[in-house]
Amino acid sequence: MKNNKTALITGCTSGIGKALSVKFAQEGYNLVLVARNEDKLKELSNYLSEIFYIKSVFIAYALEKPEAAEYVFHRVQELDLKIDVLVNNAGFNEFGNFIKTNREKEHDMMHLHMFFVTDMMKFFLPLMLDNKQGQILNIGSTGSYISCPYDAVYAATKSYILSVSKGINAELKGTGITITTLCPGSTKTEFAAKAGMEDTLLFKLFVMSPERVADIAYKALMKRKAVVVAGIYNKILVMSSYILPNRFVAYLSKMMLGKQCQAD
Ligand SMILES: NC(=O)c1ccc[n+]([C@@H]2O[C@H](COP(=O)([O-])OP(=O)(O)OC[C@H]3O[C@@H](n4cnc5c(N)ncnc54)[C@H](OP(=O)(O)O)[C@@H]3O)[C@@H](O)[C@H]2O)c1
């Protein structure tokens, strides 16, 4: 079921990004796959083009680098591709007691989640506006809504993503271009293990599959929703953060994330 549209997806070599790549391929989109691991990108690109009869290319780049969005944009121009859907999914977590977490990793995380995502919209939105069509999917988190102890910098970067996406989406009203922010909660991907947080309560309760999260994201994107929180438990969590006193939310977050850090 080819649709002659092209989706660019960052962070597609595992987890939610990989599930989204499969979903878009199933729906007939051609793909531009972006992440760092060239072998995995090649393998995924070949697999998706063979199974779903789509065109797939890949760009291997470390997206935390200051010039990364410009590099990706120019590669897409060189390949003479029009991007109909832009998915800013690549991300990671530097988790732990703030005084012990790695400053350089935090800087990379801030660059990847904030500068890169903002620059990608800066580069691709004018072309979408010229074409009078386009959709952007940015990946926030339930942490976009909550100041998380032991995950303070990560949650702050995800708040930025939610805020900037909602703001620009409102600016775009009436243009045919929309920005959807997906806010997942704990999802069974490589994310928790990479951050060393797989033993936290958060990753033991109500963990969703990346395929389910990708389905929810795809539907919300197609309905041009501004924001979607993945799953009923995460929706309740986010609503509670509005209703409950800040002190109690902080206490609950500490319980969900803290045990491992307190033992450090
Ligand atoms: N899993 C969760 O519980 C959860 C919850 C809320 C939000 N999220 C968000 O969901 C998104 C996807 O995470 P995931 O759970 O699917 O994690 P994942 O399985 O670890 O996948 C992360 C992807 O991002 C890519 N990536 C990471 N750092 C990169 C960099 N500097 N440059 C280029 N690519 C990079 C990785 O590929 P390479 O290593 O090949 O570059 C990989 O494809 C992230 O934005 C994350 O913050 C996840």
The ligand as an SDF file (V2000), in Angstrom:
LIG
                    3D

 48 52  0  0  0  0  0  0  0  0999 V2000
   11.5350    3.9200   26.9700 N   0  0  0  0  0  0  0  0  0  0  0  0
   10.9240    4.7420   27.7930 C   0  0  0  0  0  0  0  0  0  0  0  0
   10.5270    4.3400   28.8940 O   0  0  0  0  0  0  0  0  0  0  0  0
   10.6560    6.1790   27.3890 C   0  0  0  0  0  0  0  0  0  0  0  0
    9.7540    6.9120   28.1720 C   0  0  0  0  0  0  0  0  0  0  0  0
    9.4830    8.2320   27.8130 C   0  0  0  0  0  0  0  0  0  0  0  0
   10.0890    8.7840   26.7040 C   0  0  0  0  0  0  0  0  0  0  0  0
   10.9670    8.0450   25.9690 N   0  0  0  0  0  0  0  0  0  0  0  0
   11.6020    8.6870   24.8090 C   0  0  0  0  0  0  0  0  0  0  0  0
   11.3680    7.9000   23.6560 O   0  0  0  0  0  0  0  0  0  0  0  0
   12.4020    8.1330   22.7070 C   0  0  0  0  0  0  0  0  0  0  0  0
   12.9230    6.8020   22.1960 C   0  0  0  0  0  0  0  0  0  0  0  0
   13.5340    6.1030   23.2590 O   0  0  0  0  0  0  0  0  0  0  0  0
   13.5190    4.5060   23.3700 P   0  0  0  0  0  0  0  0  0  0  0  0
   12.8400    4.1680   24.6280 O   0  0  0  0  0  0  0  0  0  0  0  0
   13.0390    3.9000   22.1220 O   0  0  0  0  0  0  0  0  0  0  0  0
   15.0860    4.2530   23.6020 O   0  0  0  0  0  0  0  0  0  0  0  0
   16.1410    3.3240   22.8610 P   0  0  0  0  0  0  0  0  0  0  0  0
   15.6020    1.9520   22.6380 O   0  0  0  0  0  0  0  0  0  0  0  0
   17.3920    3.4630   23.6700 O   0  0  0  0  0  0  0  0  0  0  0  0
   16.3320    4.0150   21.4370 O   0  0  0  0  0  0  0  0  0  0  0  0
   16.9540    5.2720   21.3300 C   0  0  0  0  0  0  0  0  0  0  0  0
   17.2660    5.5500   19.8720 C   0  0  0  0  0  0  0  0  0  0  0  0
   17.8630    6.8530   19.7930 O   0  0  0  0  0  0  0  0  0  0  0  0
   19.1010    6.7750   19.1010 C   0  0  0  0  0  0  0  0  0  0  0  0
   20.0370    7.7310   19.6910 N   0  0  0  0  0  0  0  0  0  0  0  0
   20.3460    7.8850   21.0040 C   0  0  0  0  0  0  0  0  0  0  0  0
   21.2500    8.8530   21.1580 N   0  0  0  0  0  0  0  0  0  0  0  0
   21.5270    9.3250   19.9070 C   0  0  0  0  0  0  0  0  0  0  0  0
   22.4000   10.3310   19.3960 C   0  0  0  0  0  0  0  0  0  0  0  0
   23.1690   11.0520   20.2050 N   0  0  0  0  0  0  0  0  0  0  0  0
   22.4470   10.5380   18.0610 N   0  0  0  0  0  0  0  0  0  0  0  0
   21.6740    9.7980   17.2340 C   0  0  0  0  0  0  0  0  0  0  0  0
   20.8130    8.8490   17.6540 N   0  0  0  0  0  0  0  0  0  0  0  0
   20.7530    8.6090   18.9740 C   0  0  0  0  0  0  0  0  0  0  0  0
   19.5670    5.3150   19.2830 C   0  0  0  0  0  0  0  0  0  0  0  0
   20.3050    4.8630   18.1600 O   0  0  0  0  0  0  0  0  0  0  0  0
   21.9030    4.7860   18.0080 P   0  0  0  0  0  0  0  0  0  0  0  0
   22.4370    4.3020   19.3100 O   0  0  0  0  0  0  0  0  0  0  0  0
   22.0980    3.8800   16.8360 O   0  0  0  0  0  0  0  0  0  0  0  0
   22.3150    6.1730   17.6860 O   0  0  0  0  0  0  0  0  0  0  0  0
   18.2390    4.5640   19.2670 C   0  0  0  0  0  0  0  0  0  0  0  0
   17.8470    4.3060   17.9450 O   0  0  0  0  0  0  0  0  0  0  0  0
   13.4510    8.9850   23.4260 C   0  0  0  0  0  0  0  0  0  0  0  0
   13.2990   10.3260   23.0460 O   0  0  0  0  0  0  0  0  0  0  0  0
   13.1070    8.8160   24.8970 C   0  0  0  0  0  0  0  0  0  0  0  0
   13.5050    9.9310   25.6660 O   0  0  0  0  0  0  0  0  0  0  0  0
   11.2560    6.7520   26.2790 C   0  0  0  0  0  0  0  0  0  0  0  0
  1  2  1  0
  2  3  2  0
  2  4  1  0
  4  5  1  0
  4 48  2  0
  5  6  2  0
  6  7  1  0
  7  8  2  0
  8  9  1  0
  8 48  1  0
  9 10  1  0
  9 46  1  0
 10 11  1  0
 11 12  1  0
 11 44  1  0
 12 13  1  0
 13 14  1  0
 14 15  2  0
 14 16  1  0
 14 17  1  0
 17 18  1  0
 18 19  2  0
 18 20  1  0
 18 21  1  0
 21 22  1  0
 22 23  1  0
 23 24  1  0
 23 42  1  0
 24 25  1  0
 25 26  1  0
 25 36  1  0
 26 27  1  0
 26 35  1  0
 27 28  2  0
 28 29  1  0
 29 30  1  0
 29 35  2  0
 30 31  1  0
 30 32  2  0
 32 33  1  0
 33 34  2  0
 34 35  1  0
 36 37  1  0
 36 42  1  0
 37 38  1  0
 38 39  2  0
 38 40  1  0
 38 41  1  0
 42 43  1  0
 44 45  1  0
 44 46  1  0
 46 47  1  0
M  CHG  2   8   1  16  -1
M  END
$$$$
